[in-house]
């Protein structure tokens, strides 16, 4: 039976959909990749849905349909690649589709019967994707972890451990999307992982606000400014950074209003200096967490869009003397494919009824099989 799965990821950076076709036969191999950008109006709508607004249930349902259509387009591209490899639709066992996170409030709300469960919302229409693609879809990966008392995030550490854990040395894996998350792979002992704080979200917002560009390419604008140490100290005073794991966060905390509050009293800063300081915030928060929780780490593998930001990578390297900071490309998996491959892996784990979470990471009572199956329609 085939071990081929598709993984789809659209993250908090809101830049688009990344997809991979993965063969989980030994050794694991990414056989094809594809992507689709979010149209500007759709990106704006997704960003708006991160905060309460008018008629949001209706708008979210329509946006979920549009997201499923974009997912289907990426799946179509991957199937075209598969043809050249001699594979057909029936060789793909399932699609792991993460959905688009619009709210993440774990453990904040509850009742007498469900104390402290909270919620996390990944907007998606996996039934529509199964209908469009003709392939089984596994989706809704986070809620089982919340039901078991966990944060529902991050989920990628189990996949990172499967790829890069080594008894020879301690390794950190840092994913920098809109939010940054860190996986700690000690030479001995349990795998740990948590969200560090903002990744690209605040940098992207500031760049869009001042330059009309969706992101700071290679960190060039940040490199033209000067880090304002007093501002960086203010930013780092956010209580989230000193919280002990397990912990996770999102745009529910790190959003433009949060930034506006932090910038009070710094109105004289040049925009490029604020950008440099926001880049330094991401680097320092992540480096501080690595030094605190895995002090013997010898290398830090970086993936996600932040790995393509040369100025951010330079700052990370400066913050971590004695640690080899590198893209995951140097360990066999391109930086922009890691998260999508992780959700292909979670679909693979679902079929094996294997736990997809790590209780040491999320705080769940124990491991849980993650996801729900939506059978694919028969497509000629």
N, C-alpha and C positions, 0 to 999 in steps of 0.2 A: 504494500500500500504506500502511496506517495506520502512524503513528509514535507510537502511544499505548502507554505502558508503565505498570505499577504498581510502586511501590517500597514495601518494607516494612522497618521498622527497629524493633528492640527493643534498647535500649542498656544500658550499664552502670549507669544509674540504676535499672533494674529496676522502672520504673513502669508499663510496658505497651507496646503496639504502636502505632506511628504508620504510617499508610499514605497514599499520594497516588496519584492518577491524573494522569499527565503526558503532554502532547502535545509531542513534540520537533520538530515542524515549526517553522520560523522565524516568529516568535520562540518560544522555549520557553514553555509555559503550563501551570501547575498547574490542572487542571480540576475536581478534587474532592479532598477529604481526609476521613479517618476515623480513629478510634482505638478502642482497647479497653484498659481497665485490667487489670492482672494481679490475679486473686484473691489475697487475703492469703496463703493456704496455698501457692499456686504461687510467689509471690514469695519466700517463706521457703525453699522447696525450691531455687529457682534460686540464692539466696544461699548456701545450704549446699553446693551443688555447685561453688562456687568454690574449695572446699578439700577435701582428701582425706576420705573418709568411708566408712562401711560400705555395701557393695552398690551402689556408685555407678554402675557400668556399667548395671545394671538400672534404677536410678532415673533416670539420664540419658536412657535410651531412652524411658521412659514420659513424662518431661518434654518430650522433643522432640516426641512425638506430640501432647501437649497444646498445645505452642506452635504446631504446624502447624494445629491446629484453631482456635486464636485468630487466626492469620494468615488462615485461610479465612473466619472471621467478618468480619474487616476487609475482605477482598476482596469479600465479599458486599455489604457496605455501599457500597463504591466502585462496584460494578456497578449497584446501585440508582440511584446518582447518574448513572452513565453513561447509563442508560435515558432520563433526563430530558434528556440532551444528544443523544439520537438515536443513541447508540452501543450496540453489543451485545457480548457476550462475545468474539465472533470478531474484533472490532476491536482487542482488546488483544493486542499481539504477544507480550508476556512479562511475568512478574512477577520483579522483582529482590528476593530474600528474603535478608536478611543472616544471620539466625539469632541465637542468644543466646550471646555469648562467656562461657565459663565458665573457661577457662584461656588465658593468653597468655604463652608462654615462648620467644620467638624467639631463635635463635642461642645458646641456652644449652646445648644437648646435641647430640651427633652421634657419628659413628663414622668409621672410616677412609674409608668410601665416601661418607658424608654429613656432612662436617665442619661443625659449627656450624650446622646447619639449625634445630634446635629444633622447636617446634610451636606452633600456635594452634588452639584448639578452639571452633568456633561450633556449638552444639547446634541441630539442625534436622532436619526430615524433609521435604525438598523433594519427594520422590516422593509422599508423602501429600498435600502441598499441591496438587501437580499433579492428583492424583486427585480431590480435593475441589472444586477450582476449575474444572477443564476447560481450564486455561490453561497454556502452557509456563512453566516456572520456571527461572530462572538463579540458582544459589546457589554456595556455597563460593568466595567471592571472594578469600580471603586466602592460600590455600596455594600458589598459583602464584608469588606474590611471594616467599614464604619459600623455595620450591624454587630460585629464582633468586638467593638470597643476601640477600634483603631482610627487613625487620621485619614485613611483612604489614600494617603500619599506619603512619600513618593513610592511608586510601584516599580520603577526601573532597577532598584538595587539588586533584586533577585537575578535579573538578567545580567547585570554587570558582574555579579559574583560568578555566574556560570561561565562568563567569557574570560575574566581577568584575575580572579582570585588566585593567589599563589602562596604556598607555604614558605617560599624563600624570602619574601619581603612584603612590606605593607604598601598598599596602593590606594590612592584616592581617585575617584571618578567624578568629575564635575560636569553636570549638564547645565548649560546656560541658555535657557530660552527666555521667555518673558520673565519668569521666575527662575532662580538658580537652585539646583538641588545637588547634594553631595552624597556620594556613596563611599563608605569607609570599609576597605577590605584589609583587615589585619592579617599578618602571617599566621597567627593563631587566634582563635576566639570568634565571637559572633560578628556577622556583618551588621553594620549600622548605616543609617542614612536619614536625611531630613532636608527640608527646604532651608537654604541659607538666608533668603530674602530676595530682593529684586535682582533680576538678571538684566535683560535688555529693556524691560517695560518702561522704566523711567527715562532711560537714555533715548529710546525711540520716540517717546512722547515729546521730550524737549527738542529733539531734532526736527520733528514734524512741526511743532509750534513755531520754531524760529527760522527754519530753513525751508519748510514745505517739503522735506524729504522724509521718507518713511523710516530711514535708519542712517546711522553715521557710518558710512562705508569705510571699513578698515580702521575705524576710530580716528580718522584724519582730523575731524573737527575738534574732538577732544584733545588730540595731540597739539593743536594750535593754541590751546588755552593753558591755564595754570591751575593746578589743584589748589583750592582755597582750604587751608587746614582747619580754620575755625568752622567753616561750613561743613567739612567732612566730619568733624567732631560732633556737630549738631545732628547730622544725619545718622551717625552711628549711635546716638543716644536713644534711638527708638528701642523701646523695651523688648521687642521681638528678638533683637540680636543677642540679648543676654539670656533668653529663655533656654532651658535645657530641653534636648530632644526626649521623646518624639515630638516633632512639631512640623507644621506645614502652613503655608500661607498662599496668597494670591493677590489679584488686583482688588480684592475686598479690602486689603490694607494699603498696599503700595499703589496708589492711584494719584492723579494730578492734584486732587485736593490735599492729600497728605504732603505732596511736594510743596505746594503753595504755602502751607503752614510752616514747613521747615525753612522756607526761603524768606520768611518775615525777618527783616533786619539786614538782609543781604541784597537789597534791591540794587545796590551799586555794582554788584558783580557783573562782569561781562557775560553774555550768554555762553560763549565758548569756555569760560572758566567754570560755569555751572556744569557744563557738559563734562569737562575734565573731572570735576568733583564727583559727579554721578558715576562716571566710569571707575573712579577710585573707590567709591562706595561698594560697588559690586565686587571689585577685586579684594578689598580689605575684609568685607564680611565673609567671603568664601575662604580666604587665606586664614583668617582668624579661627574659623571653624575647623579647618584642617589641622592647624597647629594645636588647638585645644583638644580635639577628640581623636586624632591619630598623629601624635607628635613624631613617631618614627617613620612616617611615610617617606618613601624614597622617590616616588614619582606621582604626578598628578596628570591624569588623562582627561582632556577637555573635549566635550562634544556640544552639539547644539549651535545655534547661530552665533553665540558669543565667541566660539572658537575661531571664527573668521574675522574677528575684531583684533587687528594687530596691536593697537594701543592697549586694549584690555589684557591681552596675553602678555604684553611687556610688563604691565603693572602687576599681574599675578606673579610673574617670574621674580620681579623685584621684591614682592612681599614674602616670597618663599625661598630664601637662600638655602642652598643645599638640596632642594627638591627639583627634580627634572620635570618641568612643565611642558607638555606636548599635546598635540591633537591625538585623538583616538586613531586617526589614519595610520599613525606609526605603530599601532598595535592591531592592525588588520581590519578595522571597520571605519569608513569615512565618518567624519563628525556629524554630517547632516543625515546620516542613515541610522544612527544608533537608536533614537526614540521609536521610529517606525518599526525597526527590527524588534524592539522590546515588546511591542504589542502583537507582532506576529508570534513571538515566543509565548506570550500569555495565551494566545489562542491555541497554540501547540500544547501548553500546559493544561488548558481546559480539557482538551481531548484525552489527555492522560490522567485526568482527575488529580492533577498535581497542584499543590498550593502555589499560588502566584505571588502571594505577599510574604513578607518576613515580619514576624511579630516583634523582633528586636528593632525593626525600622519604624513600623507604623504604630506600635503599641497595642495592636490587636491581641486578644486573649491567646490566640494560636493561629497557625496558618489556615487559610481558607482557599478553596477553589474559587477563582474569580471569573465572573462573566456569566452571560446568559446567551443561549443559542437561538438564532433566528434562521430557520431552514431556507435555503436558496430556492428560488423558483426554477422550474425547468425551462431552460432557454435553448432554443435550437442552435 
